[in-house]
Amino acid sequence: MQNICIEKKYETAVGLLNDLLPWSKVFNLKDYVFRGHANADFQLVPTSVRLYGDNKIGKFRKVGVVVNGLDNDSEYSLAVAEYKLLRDFYRKADSLGLDVPRSDILRDRLYQEYDSRAFFKISDGQRWLPIDMLESAGLAQHYGIPTRLLDWTYDPFVAAFFASLSSEIADGNICVWAFNTMMMGTLTARDLNCPLNMVTPHYGGNPNLAAQKGLFTHWAKNIPLVEDFSTYPVVDRRPLDELIQGYLAEKKLSVCQPIFIKMLLPDRQVPSLAVCLRDLGYGPAKMFPGYSGVAAELLDLEKMMWER
């Protein structure tokens, strides 16, 4: 099986940042998007699917309808919970006059607090999430709602910033992931049924997303139409790199470039990385435009001065 991911370990923050520059001689990152992990052991798994940490989606599994034989960890039950949570977010934001994306599915019967037809909307064999809901999911995801979307950024230093938010100095690593969108775009063009979607939401009205130059990946699932709920498969929690690896093997496709690059940096270099990024202007004030970002950066100033 071909290796679609290469790893590179760095000893210093400066070494990592140098390779993220557009003119780096080590990697040509022109066609890549990026994601930062404060713990290199974290996998490329969306928030609604992951098990580690606070699985916020869990409490939304019971949506007012009890179905005998339905496993709470099935793909179907997760889809129902995701639909309810996204619809609640959409409905509340819309009722407050906030700008929300157009979605015929989410707007259907929006006057009802609970959509009693949710099960029928999901169990028709369609791809989940449907394209109609992707931009709404992107908006919700960016404000902390767990979805099947995975955050990325066009700016590698934004990814490095989020990787630098490690809460403690340990013996592990942080990492910056790079994902080759050009290579995957070529593959998806050859297979119109490829499960991978790239979600590029509107930046207007979302200053945080614009500042962070964000976009999302989405790996669609087909929710089959069955009569016996007990036959639904359990949630597939494989990370994005494994999903793509399996897809390529199934389709007998090969790639001429790595799809992923994983850049590792020891935790002990996190303070140095944070200082370098602040010097480049990548601090909370840039990432979170507004008073809260400015305050967070000023409150961080003493820590940054100490590390110098």
C-alpha positions as CSV (number, residue, x, y, z in Angstrom):
1,M,0.0,0.0,0.0
2,Q,1.4,3.4,-1.0
3,N,2.4,5.9,1.7
4,I,0.4,9.1,1.3
5,C,1.9,10.8,4.3
6,I,5.4,11.9,5.0
7,E,6.7,13.1,8.4
8,K,9.4,15.5,9.2
9,K,10.7,16.2,12.7
10,Y,12.2,19.5,13.7
11,E,14.4,20.4,16.6
12,T,13.6,24.2,16.7
13,A,10.6,26.4,16.1
14,V,12.7,28.5,13.7
15,G,13.4,25.4,11.6
16,L,9.7,24.6,11.4
17,L,8.7,28.2,10.5
18,N,11.4,28.4,7.8
19,D,9.9,25.4,6.0
20,L,6.5,27.0,6.1
21,L,7.7,30.0,4.1
22,P,6.6,30.2,0.5
23,W,10.2,30.1,-0.7
24,S,11.2,27.1,1.4
25,K,13.6,24.7,-0.5
26,V,12.4,21.7,1.5
27,F,8.7,21.6,0.6
28,N,6.7,23.3,-2.2
29,L,3.5,24.0,-0.2
30,K,1.8,26.1,-2.8
31,D,-1.1,23.6,-3.2
32,Y,-1.5,22.7,0.4
33,V,-3.8,23.8,3.2
34,F,-2.9,23.4,6.9
35,R,-4.0,22.4,10.3
36,G,-2.3,22.7,13.7
37,H,-2.5,20.2,16.5
38,A,-1.4,21.1,20.1
39,N,-0.9,17.4,20.6
40,A,0.7,15.4,17.7
41,D,-1.2,12.3,18.8
42,F,-4.5,13.9,17.9
43,Q,-5.9,12.4,14.8
44,L,-7.7,14.0,11.8
45,V,-11.1,13.2,13.1
46,P,-14.0,15.8,13.1
47,T,-15.5,16.9,16.4
48,S,-18.8,15.1,16.1
49,V,-17.1,11.8,15.4
50,R,-14.2,11.8,17.8
51,L,-14.3,10.0,21.1
52,Y,-11.5,11.6,23.0
53,G,-12.1,14.8,25.0
54,D,-15.6,16.2,25.4
55,N,-17.9,14.4,23.0
56,K,-20.4,17.3,22.9
57,I,-22.6,15.6,20.3
58,G,-23.5,12.8,22.8
59,K,-26.2,14.6,24.7
60,F,-28.0,15.3,21.4
61,R,-28.4,11.6,20.6
62,K,-31.9,11.6,22.2
63,V,-34.0,13.8,20.0
64,G,-37.5,13.2,21.3
65,V,-38.0,10.0,19.4
66,V,-37.2,6.6,20.7
67,V,-36.6,3.9,18.1
68,N,-36.4,0.3,19.3
69,G,-33.2,-1.4,18.2
70,L,-31.4,1.8,17.3
71,D,-27.8,1.7,18.5
72,N,-26.8,5.0,19.9
73,D,-23.4,4.6,18.3
74,S,-24.8,3.9,14.8
75,E,-24.1,6.1,11.8
76,Y,-27.9,6.8,11.7
77,S,-28.2,8.0,15.3
78,L,-25.2,10.2,14.9
79,A,-26.7,11.8,11.7
80,V,-30.0,12.4,13.5
81,A,-28.1,14.1,16.4
82,E,-26.1,16.2,14.0
83,Y,-29.2,17.3,12.1
84,K,-31.0,18.3,15.3
85,L,-28.0,20.3,16.6
86,L,-27.4,22.1,13.3
87,R,-31.1,22.9,12.9
88,D,-31.2,24.3,16.5
89,F,-28.2,26.5,15.8
90,Y,-29.6,27.6,12.4
91,R,-33.1,28.3,13.9
92,K,-31.8,30.3,16.9
93,A,-29.3,32.3,14.8
94,D,-32.0,33.1,12.3
95,S,-34.5,34.1,14.9
96,L,-32.0,36.7,16.3
97,G,-31.6,38.2,12.8
98,L,-28.2,36.8,12.3
99,D,-27.1,36.1,8.7
100,V,-27.3,32.3,7.9
101,P,-26.6,30.5,4.7
102,R,-29.4,29.4,2.4
103,S,-30.5,25.8,3.2
104,D,-33.8,24.4,2.0
105,I,-33.4,21.4,4.3
106,L,-32.8,23.4,7.4
107,R,-35.4,26.0,6.6
108,D,-38.1,23.4,6.0
109,R,-40.8,23.8,8.8
110,L,-38.5,26.1,10.7
111,Y,-41.5,27.4,12.5
112,Q,-41.6,24.1,14.5
113,E,-39.3,23.8,17.4
114,Y,-38.7,20.1,16.5
115,D,-38.8,18.7,13.0
116,S,-40.8,15.5,13.3
117,R,-39.8,14.4,9.8
118,A,-36.0,14.4,10.6
119,F,-35.8,10.6,10.4
120,F,-37.3,10.6,7.0
121,K,-35.0,13.3,5.7
122,I,-31.9,11.3,6.7
123,S,-33.0,7.8,6.0
124,D,-33.5,8.1,2.2
125,G,-30.0,6.8,1.3
126,Q,-28.6,10.3,0.7
127,R,-25.0,11.4,1.3
128,W,-24.6,12.9,4.7
129,L,-24.1,15.7,5.2
130,P,-26.0,16.9,2.1
131,I,-24.4,19.7,0.0
132,D,-27.4,21.9,1.0
133,M,-26.2,21.9,4.6
134,L,-22.5,22.1,4.2
135,E,-22.1,25.9,4.5
136,S,-24.4,26.1,7.5
137,A,-22.3,23.3,9.1
138,G,-19.2,25.3,8.4
139,L,-20.6,28.4,10.1
140,A,-21.7,26.3,13.1
141,Q,-18.4,24.5,13.3
142,H,-16.4,27.7,13.4
143,Y,-18.4,28.7,16.5
144,G,-17.9,25.5,18.4
145,I,-20.8,23.3,17.3
146,P,-19.5,19.7,16.7
147,T,-19.9,18.6,13.1
148,R,-18.4,16.2,10.6
149,L,-16.3,19.0,9.1
150,L,-12.6,19.4,9.8
151,D,-11.0,22.9,10.0
152,W,-8.1,23.8,7.8
153,T,-6.5,27.1,6.8
154,Y,-4.8,28.5,3.7
155,D,-2.2,30.2,5.9
156,P,0.5,27.8,7.5
157,F,1.3,30.3,10.2
158,V,-2.4,30.3,11.4
159,A,-2.0,26.5,11.7
160,A,1.3,27.0,13.6
161,F,-0.5,29.4,15.9
162,F,-3.2,26.9,16.9
163,A,-0.5,24.2,17.3
164,S,1.3,26.6,19.7
165,L,-1.7,26.7,22.1
166,S,-0.3,23.7,24.0
167,S,-1.5,23.9,27.6
168,E,1.6,22.3,29.1
169,I,5.2,21.5,28.4
170,A,5.7,17.8,28.2
171,D,7.9,15.2,26.4
172,G,5.6,14.9,23.4
173,N,5.2,16.9,20.2
174,I,2.9,19.4,18.6
175,C,2.4,19.2,14.8
176,V,1.3,21.1,11.7
177,W,-0.5,19.0,9.1
178,A,-0.3,20.0,5.4
179,F,-3.0,18.6,3.0
180,N,-2.4,18.5,-0.8
181,T,-5.7,19.9,-2.2
182,M,-4.5,19.9,-5.8
183,M,-3.7,16.2,-5.7
184,M,-7.1,15.4,-4.1
185,G,-8.9,17.7,-6.5
186,T,-7.4,15.7,-9.4
187,L,-8.6,12.5,-7.8
188,T,-12.1,13.7,-7.1
189,A,-12.4,15.0,-10.7
190,R,-11.8,11.5,-11.9
191,D,-14.5,10.1,-9.5
192,L,-17.6,12.2,-9.1
193,N,-18.8,10.0,-6.3
194,C,-15.6,10.5,-4.2
195,P,-16.8,11.1,-0.6
196,L,-14.4,14.0,0.0
197,N,-15.8,17.5,-0.2
198,M,-13.9,20.8,0.2
199,V,-16.1,23.4,1.9
200,T,-15.1,27.0,1.3
201,P,-17.6,29.2,3.1
202,H,-18.3,32.9,2.6
203,Y,-16.0,35.0,4.7
204,G,-18.4,38.0,4.7
205,G,-20.0,38.5,8.2
206,N,-17.6,36.1,9.8
207,P,-14.4,38.1,10.8
208,N,-12.8,35.2,12.7
209,L,-13.1,32.8,9.7
210,A,-11.7,35.5,7.4
211,A,-8.8,36.3,9.7
212,Q,-7.9,32.7,10.0
213,K,-8.4,32.0,6.2
214,G,-10.4,29.0,7.1
215,L,-12.0,26.2,5.0
216,F,-13.1,22.7,5.8
217,T,-12.9,19.1,4.6
218,H,-15.9,16.8,4.7
219,W,-15.9,13.1,4.2
220,A,-19.5,12.2,3.2
221,K,-21.3,9.0,4.4
222,N,-24.1,7.3,2.7
223,I,-26.9,6.7,5.2
224,P,-28.6,3.6,3.8
225,L,-32.4,3.1,3.8
226,V,-33.1,0.0,5.8
227,E,-36.2,-1.3,7.7
228,D,-34.3,-2.8,10.6
229,F,-32.4,-0.1,12.6
230,S,-30.2,-2.7,14.2
231,T,-28.5,-3.3,10.9
232,Y,-27.0,0.2,10.7
233,P,-23.2,0.2,10.9
234,V,-21.4,1.7,13.9
235,V,-19.8,5.1,13.5
236,D,-16.7,5.0,11.3
237,R,-14.1,6.9,13.4
238,R,-11.2,6.5,11.1
239,P,-9.1,9.7,10.6
240,L,-9.1,11.5,7.3
241,D,-5.7,10.2,6.2
242,E,-6.8,6.6,6.8
243,L,-10.1,7.2,5.0
244,I,-8.2,8.5,1.9
245,Q,-5.7,5.7,2.1
246,G,-8.6,3.2,2.1
247,Y,-10.4,5.0,-0.8
248,L,-7.2,4.9,-2.9
249,A,-6.7,1.2,-2.3
250,E,-10.4,0.4,-3.1
251,K,-10.3,2.4,-6.3
252,K,-6.8,1.2,-7.2
253,L,-5.6,4.7,-7.6
254,S,-2.1,6.0,-7.1
255,V,-0.6,9.5,-6.4
256,C,2.6,11.0,-7.5
257,Q,3.0,13.3,-4.5
258,P,2.3,13.0,-0.8
259,I,-1.2,14.0,0.1
260,F,-0.2,14.7,3.7
261,I,2.9,16.2,5.3
262,K,3.1,16.0,9.1
263,M,5.6,18.4,10.7
264,L,6.5,17.6,14.3
265,L,8.0,19.9,16.9
266,P,8.9,19.0,20.5
267,D,6.6,20.5,23.2
268,R,9.7,22.2,24.7
269,Q,9.8,24.5,21.6
270,V,6.2,25.8,22.1
271,P,7.2,29.0,24.0
272,S,9.8,29.8,21.3
273,L,7.2,29.1,18.6
274,A,4.7,31.4,20.3
275,V,7.2,34.2,20.5
276,C,8.2,33.9,16.9
277,L,4.6,33.9,15.7
278,R,3.8,37.0,17.8
279,D,6.8,38.7,16.2
280,L,5.2,37.9,12.8
281,G,1.9,39.3,13.9
282,Y,0.2,36.0,14.5
283,G,-1.3,36.4,17.9
284,P,-4.9,36.4,19.4
285,A,-5.6,39.9,18.2
286,K,-5.1,38.7,14.5
287,M,-6.9,35.4,15.0
288,F,-9.9,36.7,16.8
289,P,-10.6,40.3,15.6
290,G,-12.3,42.4,18.2
291,Y,-11.9,43.3,21.8
292,S,-11.5,39.8,23.1
293,G,-8.6,39.1,20.8
294,V,-6.8,42.3,21.8
295,A,-7.3,41.6,25.5
296,A,-6.1,38.0,25.1
297,E,-2.9,39.2,23.4
298,L,-2.2,41.9,26.0
299,L,-2.7,39.3,28.8
300,D,-0.3,37.1,27.0
301,L,2.3,39.8,26.8
302,E,3.9,39.1,30.2
303,K,4.4,35.5,29.3
304,M,5.9,36.3,25.9
305,M,8.3,38.8,27.5
306,W,9.4,36.2,30.0
307,E,10.2,33.7,27.2
308,R,12.4,36.2,25.4
